[in-house]
């Protein structure tokens, strides 16, 4: 049903929702909150520690001042209790002067800051004691927003749908719900948006996460079944060229790299189509294995395709393969680049070379799978984990009865026990050793008191000709979340570094805009790049030697480790500064793990054990994620539960056609039929 059928949503508001990827009522119901505001009991002024968000109940002071500037107004007042006094500040809200009554007792809720001994609260919520009492111990959903669309508007629209319609049929049989201790789906959808308490939220999340994992695992099992019944027409022979390449590389492969390569080589020479995951930490050397596979494919008179998530990364892979070809004199491999931004003539030439078979190593983006691309003999597809379901887009490339070999490269360090479930359709090779030629990244965990020192350090690096990343958790300022935003931070750094070029990168930019910024950073035209986590998987910038991660406490440890891996890609010593916006003992202890370890696998294990599935108030929702709500590194226990359930279902009804599993089977078949899209069920 259309969004405009909801009361209060017209064409303009509908357009704002569409910017968030929400175009129907069903997609709005599945637009889960990114977090929840927890209304805790009020504290005293002395207990409201700077850096935290608190509710304070106190008496409004006698003086309520209104100061007018050319472009803004400022309202200030004081609130006090027996323990002390705090100043309240509102910008461009002159009406607050009439809301506040001197001498009255009210509750003020917001982020607390301090300057010297004096405490401040900017733009706090204001409520009477009775009104706050009604909200206490409740969880209020917070949604990802766009300019012009408020949290209240999203919340209201969701309530309208929940109150007006049934939310679909239950796809899981009763027995499975009971044995797994799961909430019914209708109730889960209501509770994920408006939970009464944390226990209800936990149950709702677990049910929706279970669904995502179960559907994904079953789809993978069905696809693996299909592959196991097929004998590949692309069986290859071992290549002496590979031995020559390995002996002439300017470095030696690690033991793990060699073992992974032997796995790939054995698969390419086998009777069944290869379906292999190469799992390795950031910088562990997965790309050279992809190049070896492309060379072996070319040696066997077939074509290989390498799909990258961005045009900049595709161009970097293409150039690296060209350099390898030229330095080693590899005359049998003919790389070609195919991206959406090619000029018409370049595209025609590339398509022609692919169709006649001359181009036998095709590197590009999603442009590789367009209907206009005709491969002569595509024997191998290599893809990035961001195209996790894209490895099964081979039907868009060739006859589905003759699938090519597939190889997936992933830098997501997940425990092997979870990986076996998660990557159920793939064999797994793990690279844990790091190349000896890489200098370890020096990491520092600091708080806000270190900011000037950090800025000075970045300045020194930039003035020496190096480049820097600055990572922020938000795109733009948010009233709901106290954290650094990329847009504001970019402006700040432009003022701090007027003689250098500061770039901005975030997820709301178009792919071509993002590629342009990354290309300029790669070429050295941008010295400081302020970004959100969209750089978590990105190009190698060997000249970037320092990364400052703002509000590090707001990221998972695995994500922070991935971000740290953006530096240390060249010959220069590199540094990572984790800047904690809050300084509680628990936060600092958790982040300290990063300073003590450089192993992504070890960090992922510790992150999982420390955060656990109960980390509820920071649910992340992103178009770059495979799932809407599930997180492999956070929801490991639910993943195991879904894995056991999937095994039982496949034993009981492998075809998923019985009345008991008919609705579930329909979902799986629809997912497989629509696999040209990401599997976000």
C-alpha positions as CSV (number, residue, x, y, z in Angstrom):
1,X,0.0,0.0,0.0
2,X,1.1,3.5,-0.7
3,X,2.5,5.8,1.9
4,X,0.1,8.6,0.9
5,X,-2.7,6.4,2.2
6,X,-1.5,7.2,5.7
7,X,-3.1,10.2,7.3
8,X,-0.8,13.2,7.3
9,X,1.5,12.0,4.5
10,X,1.3,13.9,1.2
11,X,3.5,13.9,-1.9
12,X,6.2,16.0,-0.3
13,X,6.5,13.9,2.9
14,X,6.4,10.8,0.7
15,X,9.4,12.1,-1.2
16,X,11.3,12.5,2.0
17,X,10.5,8.9,3.0
18,X,11.7,7.7,-0.4
19,X,15.1,9.4,0.3
20,X,15.4,6.9,3.2
21,X,14.5,4.0,0.8
22,X,11.0,3.8,2.2
23,X,8.4,3.7,-0.6
24,X,5.5,1.5,0.8
25,X,3.8,0.8,4.0
26,X,5.4,-2.6,4.2
27,X,8.9,-1.1,3.8
28,X,8.1,1.5,6.5
29,X,7.1,-1.3,9.0
30,X,10.5,-2.8,8.2
31,X,12.3,0.5,8.7
32,X,13.5,-0.4,12.1
33,X,14.7,2.1,14.7
34,X,18.5,2.7,14.8
35,X,18.3,3.1,18.6
36,X,16.1,3.9,21.5
37,X,16.0,6.7,24.0
38,X,15.7,5.3,27.5
39,X,14.0,7.7,30.0
40,X,15.7,6.9,33.3
41,X,15.0,8.3,36.7
42,X,16.2,11.9,37.2
43,X,19.5,12.5,38.9
44,X,20.8,15.4,40.9
45,X,22.9,18.2,39.3
46,X,26.0,16.9,41.0
47,X,25.3,13.4,39.6
48,X,24.9,14.6,36.0
49,X,28.4,13.9,34.7
50,X,29.7,15.8,31.7
51,X,29.6,13.7,28.5
52,X,26.5,11.8,29.5
53,X,22.8,12.3,28.9
54,X,20.6,12.8,32.0
55,X,17.3,14.0,33.3
56,X,17.6,16.6,36.1
57,X,14.7,17.7,38.3
58,X,15.1,21.1,39.9
59,X,13.9,24.6,40.4
60,X,14.0,27.2,37.6
61,X,16.0,30.3,38.5
62,X,14.6,33.8,38.8
63,X,16.4,35.1,35.7
64,X,15.5,33.9,32.2
65,X,17.5,35.8,29.7
66,X,16.9,36.3,26.0
67,X,19.8,37.6,23.9
68,X,19.3,38.4,20.2
69,X,22.0,38.3,17.6
70,X,21.9,39.1,13.9
71,X,21.3,35.4,12.9
72,X,20.2,33.7,16.1
73,X,18.7,34.1,19.6
74,X,19.9,32.5,22.8
75,X,17.7,31.8,25.8
76,X,19.5,31.0,29.0
77,X,18.2,29.9,32.5
78,X,19.5,28.1,35.5
79,X,18.1,25.0,37.2
80,X,19.2,24.1,40.8
81,X,18.7,21.6,43.5
82,X,20.2,20.8,46.8
83,X,23.5,19.6,45.2
84,X,24.2,22.5,42.8
85,X,23.3,24.5,39.8
86,X,23.4,24.0,36.0
87,X,22.9,26.5,33.1
88,X,20.3,25.7,30.4
89,X,20.8,27.0,26.9
90,X,18.4,27.1,23.9
91,X,19.4,28.5,20.5
92,X,16.8,30.0,18.2
93,X,14.0,29.1,20.5
94,X,12.7,32.4,21.9
95,X,9.4,30.8,22.9
96,X,11.2,29.0,25.8
97,X,11.2,32.3,27.7
98,X,7.4,31.9,28.1
99,X,7.6,28.1,28.7
100,X,9.9,28.5,31.7
101,X,8.3,29.8,34.9
102,X,10.8,31.1,37.5
103,X,10.5,29.2,40.8
104,X,8.7,26.2,39.3
105,X,10.0,22.6,39.6
106,X,10.6,21.0,36.2
107,X,12.5,18.1,34.6
108,X,15.2,19.0,32.0
109,X,16.7,16.1,30.0
110,X,19.7,16.4,27.6
111,X,23.4,16.1,27.1
112,X,25.6,17.6,29.9
113,X,28.8,19.5,29.1
114,X,31.1,21.4,31.3
115,X,33.5,24.4,31.2
116,X,35.7,24.5,34.2
117,X,33.5,23.8,37.2
118,X,30.3,25.1,35.5
119,X,27.9,22.6,33.9
120,X,25.7,23.2,30.9
121,X,22.8,21.5,29.2
122,X,22.0,22.6,25.6
123,X,18.5,22.2,24.1
124,X,17.1,20.0,26.8
125,X,13.6,18.5,26.7
126,X,11.4,20.2,29.2
127,X,8.6,18.4,31.1
128,X,6.6,18.7,34.3
129,X,7.4,16.1,37.0
130,X,4.1,14.3,36.3
131,X,4.7,14.2,32.5
132,X,8.2,12.8,33.0
133,X,6.9,10.2,35.5
134,X,4.7,8.8,32.7
135,X,7.7,8.5,30.4
136,X,10.1,7.0,32.9
137,X,11.5,3.6,32.1
138,X,10.0,3.6,28.6
139,X,12.0,3.2,25.4
140,X,11.3,5.8,22.6
141,X,12.4,4.7,19.1
142,X,15.0,6.8,17.2
143,X,15.0,6.5,13.4
144,X,17.4,7.3,10.7
145,X,16.3,10.7,9.3
146,X,16.7,13.1,6.4
147,X,16.4,16.8,6.4
148,X,12.8,17.9,6.7
149,X,11.6,14.6,8.3
150,X,11.4,14.5,12.1
151,X,11.6,11.5,14.3
152,X,8.0,12.3,15.5
153,X,6.7,12.2,11.9
154,X,8.2,8.7,11.3
155,X,7.0,7.4,14.6
156,X,3.5,8.7,14.0
157,X,3.4,7.1,10.5
158,X,4.5,3.8,11.9
159,X,1.8,3.9,14.6
160,X,-0.9,4.7,12.0
161,X,0.1,1.5,10.1
162,X,0.3,-0.7,13.2
163,X,-3.1,0.5,14.4
164,X,-4.8,0.1,10.9
165,X,-3.7,-3.2,9.4
166,X,-2.8,-6.8,10.0
167,X,0.9,-7.4,9.5
168,X,0.8,-10.5,7.4
169,X,0.9,-14.3,8.0
170,X,3.2,-16.1,10.3
171,X,5.7,-18.0,8.2
172,X,7.1,-20.2,11.0
173,X,5.1,-23.1,12.4
174,X,4.0,-23.0,16.0
175,X,6.2,-25.9,17.1
176,X,9.3,-24.0,15.9
177,X,8.3,-20.8,17.6
178,X,7.8,-22.8,20.9
179,X,11.0,-24.8,20.6
180,X,13.1,-21.7,19.9
181,X,11.3,-19.5,22.4
182,X,10.3,-17.0,19.8
183,X,7.7,-14.2,19.8
184,X,5.2,-14.3,16.9
185,X,6.1,-12.0,14.0
186,X,3.1,-9.6,14.3
187,X,3.9,-8.9,18.0
188,X,7.6,-8.6,17.1
189,X,7.0,-5.9,14.5
190,X,4.9,-3.9,17.0
191,X,7.5,-4.3,19.8
192,X,10.5,-3.5,17.7
193,X,9.1,0.0,17.2
194,X,7.3,0.6,20.5
195,X,8.7,-1.7,23.2
196,X,7.3,-1.4,26.7
197,X,10.7,-2.4,28.2
198,X,14.1,-3.8,27.4
199,X,12.9,-7.4,27.9
200,X,10.1,-6.9,25.3
201,X,12.7,-5.3,22.9
202,X,15.1,-8.2,23.3
203,X,12.3,-10.7,22.4
204,X,11.3,-8.6,19.4
205,X,14.8,-8.2,18.1
206,X,15.6,-11.9,18.6
207,X,12.6,-12.9,16.5
208,X,13.3,-10.6,13.6
209,X,17.0,-11.4,13.7
210,X,16.2,-15.1,13.7
211,X,14.0,-14.7,10.6
212,X,16.8,-12.9,8.7
213,X,19.4,-15.5,9.6
214,X,17.0,-18.5,9.0
215,X,15.9,-17.3,5.6
216,X,19.4,-16.5,4.6
217,X,20.8,-19.9,5.7
218,X,18.0,-21.8,4.0
219,X,18.5,-19.9,0.8
220,X,22.2,-20.6,0.9
221,X,21.6,-24.3,1.5
222,X,19.2,-24.5,-1.5
223,X,21.8,-22.8,-3.7
224,X,24.5,-25.1,-2.5
225,X,22.3,-28.1,-3.3
226,X,21.9,-26.8,-6.8
227,X,25.7,-26.4,-7.1
228,X,26.5,-29.8,-5.7
229,X,24.4,-31.4,-8.5
230,X,26.3,-29.7,-11.2
231,X,29.5,-30.8,-13.0
232,X,31.4,-27.7,-14.1
233,X,32.2,-27.3,-17.8
234,X,35.0,-24.9,-16.6
235,X,37.4,-27.5,-15.1
236,X,40.9,-26.1,-15.3
237,X,44.4,-27.5,-15.5
238,X,47.3,-26.4,-13.2
239,X,49.3,-23.6,-14.6
240,X,53.1,-23.4,-14.7
241,X,52.7,-19.6,-15.0
242,X,51.5,-19.5,-11.4
243,X,54.8,-21.0,-10.2
244,X,56.7,-18.5,-12.2
245,X,54.6,-15.6,-10.9
246,X,55.1,-16.8,-7.3
247,X,58.9,-17.0,-7.7
248,X,59.2,-13.6,-9.3
249,X,56.9,-11.6,-6.9
250,X,58.9,-8.9,-5.0
251,X,57.7,-10.6,-1.8
252,X,57.0,-14.1,-0.5
253,X,53.4,-15.2,0.2
254,X,52.7,-16.1,3.9
255,X,52.0,-19.7,4.8
256,X,48.3,-18.8,5.1
257,X,48.2,-17.2,1.7
258,X,49.9,-20.2,0.1
259,X,47.5,-22.6,1.8
260,X,44.5,-20.5,0.7
261,X,45.9,-20.5,-2.9
262,X,46.2,-24.3,-2.9
263,X,42.6,-24.5,-1.8
264,X,41.6,-22.3,-4.7
265,X,43.8,-24.1,-7.2
266,X,42.4,-27.5,-6.2
267,X,38.8,-26.1,-6.6
268,X,39.5,-24.7,-10.0
269,X,40.8,-28.1,-11.1
270,X,37.8,-30.0,-9.6
271,X,34.7,-31.4,-11.1
272,X,32.3,-29.2,-9.1
273,X,32.0,-25.4,-9.4
274,X,34.2,-23.7,-6.8
275,X,32.3,-21.8,-4.1
276,X,35.0,-20.5,-1.8
277,X,35.3,-17.7,0.7
278,X,38.8,-16.2,1.3
279,X,38.5,-14.7,4.8
280,X,41.4,-12.5,5.8
281,X,42.1,-9.5,8.0
282,X,42.5,-6.0,6.5
283,X,45.8,-6.0,4.6
284,X,46.4,-9.7,4.8
285,X,46.9,-10.1,1.1
286,X,43.7,-11.4,-0.4
287,X,43.9,-9.4,-3.7
288,X,47.0,-11.3,-4.9
289,X,45.1,-14.5,-4.6
290,X,42.4,-13.1,-6.8
291,X,45.0,-12.1,-9.4
292,X,46.5,-15.6,-9.3
293,X,43.1,-17.1,-10.0
294,X,42.5,-14.7,-12.9
295,X,45.9,-15.6,-14.4
296,X,45.2,-19.3,-14.1
297,X,41.8,-18.8,-15.7
298,X,43.4,-16.9,-18.6
299,X,46.0,-19.7,-18.9
300,X,43.1,-22.1,-19.4
301,X,41.6,-20.0,-22.2
302,X,38.7,-18.8,-20.1
303,X,37.5,-15.4,-18.8
304,X,37.5,-14.2,-15.2
305,X,35.5,-11.3,-13.7
306,X,36.4,-9.4,-10.5
307,X,33.6,-7.3,-9.1
308,X,34.5,-4.4,-6.8
309,X,32.1,-2.3,-4.7
310,X,33.2,1.1,-6.1
311,X,34.6,2.5,-9.3
312,X,37.7,3.8,-7.6
313,X,38.5,0.4,-6.1
314,X,37.8,-1.3,-9.5
315,X,40.3,1.1,-11.2
316,X,42.8,0.4,-8.5
317,X,42.5,-3.4,-8.9
318,X,42.7,-2.9,-12.7
319,X,45.9,-0.8,-12.5
320,X,47.5,-3.2,-10.0
321,X,46.8,-6.2,-12.4
322,X,48.2,-4.2,-15.3
323,X,51.4,-3.4,-13.3
324,X,51.8,-7.1,-12.4
325,X,51.3,-8.1,-16.1
326,X,53.9,-5.6,-17.3
327,X,56.4,-6.3,-14.5
328,X,56.3,-10.0,-15.0
329,X,55.7,-10.1,-18.8
330,X,52.4,-12.0,-18.6
331,X,51.4,-11.9,-22.3
332,X,48.5,-14.3,-21.9
333,X,46.3,-12.1,-19.7
334,X,44.4,-9.1,-21.1
335,X,42.7,-7.0,-18.4
336,X,39.8,-4.7,-19.3
337,X,38.0,-2.2,-17.0
338,X,34.2,-2.0,-17.2
339,X,32.5,0.6,-15.0
340,X,29.4,2.8,-15.4
341,X,31.4,6.0,-16.0
342,X,33.2,4.8,-19.1
343,X,32.7,6.9,-22.2
344,X,30.6,5.5,-25.0
345,X,33.6,4.6,-27.2
346,X,35.5,3.0,-24.3
347,X,32.5,1.0,-23.3
348,X,31.9,-0.3,-26.9
349,X,35.5,-1.3,-27.1
350,X,35.4,-3.1,-23.7
351,X,32.1,-4.9,-24.5
352,X,33.5,-6.0,-27.9
353,X,36.7,-7.3,-26.3
354,X,34.7,-9.2,-23.7
355,X,32.3,-10.7,-26.3
356,X,35.1,-11.9,-28.6
357,X,37.0,-13.4,-25.7
358,X,40.2,-11.2,-26.0
359,X,39.5,-9.6,-22.6
360,X,40.0,-12.5,-20.3
361,X,40.3,-10.6,-17.0
362,X,37.3,-8.2,-16.6
363,X,37.4,-5.9,-13.6
364,X,34.6,-3.6,-12.7
365,X,31.6,-2.8,-10.6
366,X,28.0,-3.9,-11.0
367,X,28.4,-2.9,-14.6
368,X,29.8,-6.5,-15.1
369,X,26.4,-8.0,-14.7
370,X,24.4,-5.8,-17.1
371,X,22.4,-7.6,-19.8
372,X,24.5,-5.8,-22.4
373,X,27.6,-7.6,-21.3
374,X,28.1,-10.9,-23.2
375,X,31.0,-13.1,-22.1
376,X,32.4,-15.6,-24.5
377,X,33.5,-18.2,-21.8
378,X,33.2,-16.9,-18.2
379,X,34.8,-19.5,-16.0
380,X,35.4,-17.5,-12.8
381,X,33.6,-14.7,-10.8
382,X,35.4,-13.1,-7.9
383,X,33.4,-10.8,-5.7
384,X,33.6,-8.6,-2.6
385,X,31.6,-9.3,0.6
386,X,29.5,-6.2,-0.1
387,X,28.1,-8.3,-3.0
388,X,27.6,-11.3,-0.8
389,X,24.5,-12.4,-2.5
390,X,25.9,-11.1,-5.8
391,X,28.0,-14.3,-6.1
392,X,24.8,-15.9,-7.1
393,X,24.0,-13.4,-9.7
394,X,25.8,-15.7,-12.1
395,X,22.5,-16.6,-13.7
396,X,22.5,-13.0,-15.0
397,X,25.9,-13.7,-16.6
398,X,25.6,-17.3,-18.0
399,X,23.2,-20.2,-18.3
400,X,22.3,-21.2,-14.7
401,X,22.9,-24.9,-15.6
402,X,26.6,-24.1,-16.1
403,X,27.6,-21.8,-13.3
404,X,31.2,-20.5,-13.2
405,X,33.6,-20.9,-10.3
406,X,33.0,-18.3,-7.6
407,X,35.3,-16.8,-5.1
408,X,34.3,-14.3,-2.3
409,X,36.8,-12.1,-0.5
410,X,35.9,-10.9,3.0
411,X,37.7,-8.8,5.5
412,X,35.0,-9.4,8.1
413,X,36.7,-11.3,10.9
414,X,34.0,-13.6,12.3
415,X,34.6,-16.7,14.5
416,X,34.9,-19.8,12.3
417,X,32.0,-21.6,14.1
418,X,29.7,-18.7,13.0
419,X,31.3,-18.5,9.6
420,X,30.4,-22.1,8.8
421,X,26.8,-21.3,9.4
422,X,26.8,-17.8,7.9
423,X,28.7,-18.8,4.7
424,X,26.9,-22.1,4.5
425,X,27.1,-22.3,0.8
426,X,30.9,-21.7,0.7
427,X,34.1,-23.5,1.6
428,X,36.2,-21.3,3.8
429,X,39.9,-20.5,3.6
430,X,41.2,-18.2,6.4
431,X,44.3,-16.0,6.2
432,X,45.4,-15.0,9.7
433,X,49.1,-14.2,9.1
434,X,50.0,-10.6,8.1
435,X,52.7,-10.0,5.4
436,X,56.0,-9.3,7.1
437,X,56.6,-6.2,5.0
438,X,53.7,-4.3,6.7
439,X,54.6,-1.9,9.5
440,X,52.3,-2.4,12.5
441,X,49.9,0.6,12.9
442,X,50.6,2.5,16.2
443,X,47.3,3.0,18.0
444,X,46.3,5.4,20.8
445,X,43.2,5.6,22.9
446,X,42.5,9.1,24.1
447,X,39.7,11.4,25.3
448,X,38.7,14.9,24.5
449,X,41.5,16.4,26.5
450,X,43.9,15.1,23.9
451,X,42.1,16.9,21.0
452,X,44.6,19.8,20.5
453,X,47.5,17.3,20.6
454,X,45.7,15.1,18.0
455,X,45.1,18.1,15.7
456,X,48.8,19.1,16.0
457,X,49.9,15.6,15.2
458,X,47.6,15.5,12.1
459,X,49.1,18.9,11.0
460,X,52.6,17.6,11.4
461,X,51.8,14.5,9.2
462,X,50.1,16.6,6.5
463,X,52.9,19.2,6.4
464,X,55.3,16.3,5.9
465,X,53.3,15.4,2.8
466,X,51.2,12.6,4.2
467,X,47.3,12.4,4.3
468,X,44.7,11.8,7.0
469,X,41.3,10.4,7.6
470,X,38.8,11.8,10.2
471,X,35.9,9.5,10.8
472,X,32.6,10.6,12.3
473,X,29.6,8.4,13.4
474,X,27.0,10.8,12.0
475,X,26.4,12.6,8.7
476,X,24.8,15.7,10.1
477,X,24.1,17.0,13.6
478,X,21.3,15.2,15.4
479,X,19.2,16.4,18.4
480,X,18.7,12.7,19.4
481,X,22.4,11.8,19.5
482,X,25.4,13.6,20.9
483,X,28.2,12.7,18.5
484,X,30.4,14.3,15.9
485,X,28.9,14.8,12.4
486,X,30.9,14.6,9.2
487,X,29.4,17.8,7.8
488,X,30.2,19.9,10.8
489,X,33.6,18.3,11.3
490,X,34.6,19.0,7.7
491,X,33.8,22.7,8.2
492,X,35.8,22.7,11.4
493,X,38.9,21.1,9.8
494,X,38.7,23.6,6.9
495,X,39.0,26.3,9.4
496,X,41.8,24.5,11.3
497,X,43.7,23.7,8.0
498,X,43.0,26.7,5.7
499,X,46.2,25.9,3.6
500,X,45.1,22.3,2.9
501,X,42.2,20.7,1.1
502,X,39.6,19.0,3.3
503,X,37.2,16.6,1.6
504,X,33.9,15.3,2.7
505,X,32.5,11.8,2.1
506,X,29.3,10.2,3.4
507,X,26.5,7.7,2.5
508,X,24.0,10.2,1.1
509,X,26.3,11.2,-1.7
510,X,25.7,9.5,-5.1
511,X,28.1,6.8,-6.1
512,X,29.7,9.1,-8.7
513,X,30.2,11.8,-6.0
514,X,31.8,9.3,-3.6
515,X,34.0,7.9,-6.3
516,X,35.1,11.5,-7.3
517,X,36.1,12.3,-3.7
518,X,38.0,9.0,-3.2
519,X,39.8,9.5,-6.5
520,X,40.9,13.0,-5.5
521,X,42.1,11.7,-2.1
522,X,43.9,8.8,-3.8
523,X,45.6,11.3,-6.2
524,X,46.6,13.5,-3.3
525,X,44.4,16.5,-4.2
526,X,42.7,16.1,-0.9
527,X,44.9,16.1,2.2
528,X,42.3,15.4,4.9
529,X,39.2,13.3,4.3
530,X,36.4,13.7,6.7
531,X,34.1,10.7,6.3
532,X,31.5,8.4,7.9
533,X,32.1,4.6,7.9
534,X,31.6,4.4,4.1
535,X,35.4,4.2,3.9
536,X,35.4,1.0,6.0
537,X,35.8,-1.0,2.8
538,X,37.7,1.1,0.3
539,X,40.7,1.8,-1.8
540,X,44.3,1.6,-0.7
541,X,45.8,5.1,-0.2
542,X,49.4,4.4,0.6
543,X,50.1,8.0,1.5
544,X,47.4,8.1,4.2
545,X,49.3,7.6,7.5
546,X,46.9,8.8,10.2
547,X,43.2,8.2,11.0
548,X,41.3,9.9,13.8
549,X,38.1,8.1,14.8
550,X,35.7,10.4,16.6
551,X,33.3,9.1,19.3
552,X,35.0,5.7,19.0
553,X,32.7,4.3,21.7
554,X,29.8,4.4,19.3
555,X,31.4,1.8,17.0
556,X,31.8,-1.9,17.4
557,X,35.4,-3.1,17.9
558,X,35.3,-5.0,14.6
559,X,34.2,-1.9,12.8
560,X,36.9,0.2,14.4
561,X,39.5,-2.4,13.4
562,X,38.3,-2.2,9.8
563,X,38.6,1.5,9.9
564,X,42.1,1.4,11.4
565,X,43.0,-0.7,8.3
566,X,42.5,2.2,6.0
567,X,46.0,3.4,7.0
568,X,49.2,1.4,7.0
569,X,48.9,0.6,3.3
570,X,52.2,2.1,2.3
571,X,55.9,2.3,3.4
572,X,55.4,5.0,6.0
573,X,54.7,4.5,9.7
574,X,51.0,4.9,10.3
575,X,48.9,5.9,13.3
576,X,45.3,5.5,14.5
577,X,43.8,7.8,17.2
578,X,40.6,6.5,18.9
579,X,39.0,9.6,20.4
580,X,36.4,8.6,23.0
581,X,33.7,11.2,23.5
582,X,32.7,9.6,26.8
583,X,35.1,8.4,29.4
584,X,33.4,5.8,31.5
585,X,35.6,2.9,32.8
586,X,33.6,0.3,30.8
587,X,34.0,2.3,27.6
588,X,37.7,2.8,28.0
589,X,38.3,-0.9,29.0
590,X,36.5,-2.0,25.9
591,X,38.3,0.3,23.5
592,X,41.7,-0.6,25.2
593,X,41.4,-4.0,23.4
594,X,42.2,-2.2,20.1
595,X,45.4,-0.7,21.5
596,X,46.6,-4.1,22.7
597,X,45.7,-6.3,19.6
598,X,46.1,-6.0,15.9
599,X,44.3,-9.3,15.1
600,X,40.8,-8.8,13.7
601,X,39.8,-12.3,14.6
602,X,40.9,-11.9,18.2
603,X,39.2,-8.5,18.4
604,X,35.9,-9.9,16.9
605,X,35.9,-12.7,19.5
606,X,36.4,-10.2,22.4
607,X,33.9,-7.7,21.0
608,X,31.3,-10.5,20.8
609,X,31.9,-11.7,24.3
610,X,31.9,-8.1,25.8
611,X,29.0,-6.6,23.9
612,X,26.9,-9.7,23.6
613,X,23.4,-9.8,22.1
614,X,22.1,-7.6,24.8
615,X,23.6,-4.4,23.4
616,X,20.2,-2.9,22.5
617,X,20.3,0.8,22.5
618,X,22.6,1.3,19.5
619,X,20.9,-0.8,16.7
620,X,22.5,0.1,13.4
621,X,20.6,0.3,10.2
622,X,22.5,0.9,6.9
623,X,21.9,0.4,3.2
624,X,25.4,-1.1,3.1
625,X,24.5,-3.9,5.4
626,X,23.4,-7.4,4.3
627,X,20.6,-7.5,6.9
628,X,18.2,-4.9,8.1
629,X,18.7,-5.7,11.8
630,X,20.9,-8.7,12.3
631,X,24.6,-8.4,12.9
632,X,26.9,-11.4,12.6
633,X,29.4,-10.2,15.2
634,X,26.8,-9.2,17.7
635,X,24.0,-11.8,17.3
636,X,26.1,-14.9,17.2
637,X,23.8,-16.9,19.6
638,X,20.7,-16.2,17.5
639,X,22.7,-17.2,14.4
640,X,23.6,-20.5,16.0
641,X,19.9,-21.0,17.0
642,X,18.8,-20.3,13.4
643,X,21.5,-22.6,12.1
644,X,20.2,-25.5,14.2
645,X,16.7,-24.8,13.2
646,X,17.7,-24.7,9.5
647,X,19.3,-28.2,9.9
648,X,16.2,-29.6,11.4
649,X,13.9,-28.1,8.7
650,X,16.1,-29.5,5.9
651,X,16.0,-32.9,7.5
652,X,12.2,-32.8,7.9
653,X,11.3,-31.3,4.5
654,X,14.2,-30.7,2.1
655,X,11.9,-29.3,-0.6
656,X,10.1,-26.9,1.7
657,X,6.8,-27.8,0.1
658,X,4.8,-29.4,2.9
659,X,1.9,-27.5,4.4
660,X,3.9,-27.0,7.5
661,X,6.7,-25.2,5.7
662,X,4.9,-23.9,2.6
663,X,5.0,-20.2,3.6
664,X,8.6,-20.4,4.6
665,X,9.5,-22.2,1.3
666,X,7.7,-19.5,-0.6
667,X,9.9,-16.8,1.0
668,X,13.0,-18.8,0.2
669,X,12.0,-19.3,-3.5
670,X,11.1,-15.7,-3.8
671,X,14.5,-14.7,-2.4
672,X,16.4,-16.9,-4.8
673,X,14.3,-15.7,-7.8
674,X,15.1,-12.1,-6.8
675,X,18.8,-12.6,-6.2
676,X,19.7,-9.8,-8.4
677,X,19.0,-7.7,-5.3
678,X,20.7,-8.0,-1.9
679,X,19.2,-10.6,0.4
680,X,17.4,-8.3,2.8
681,X,14.4,-10.4,3.6
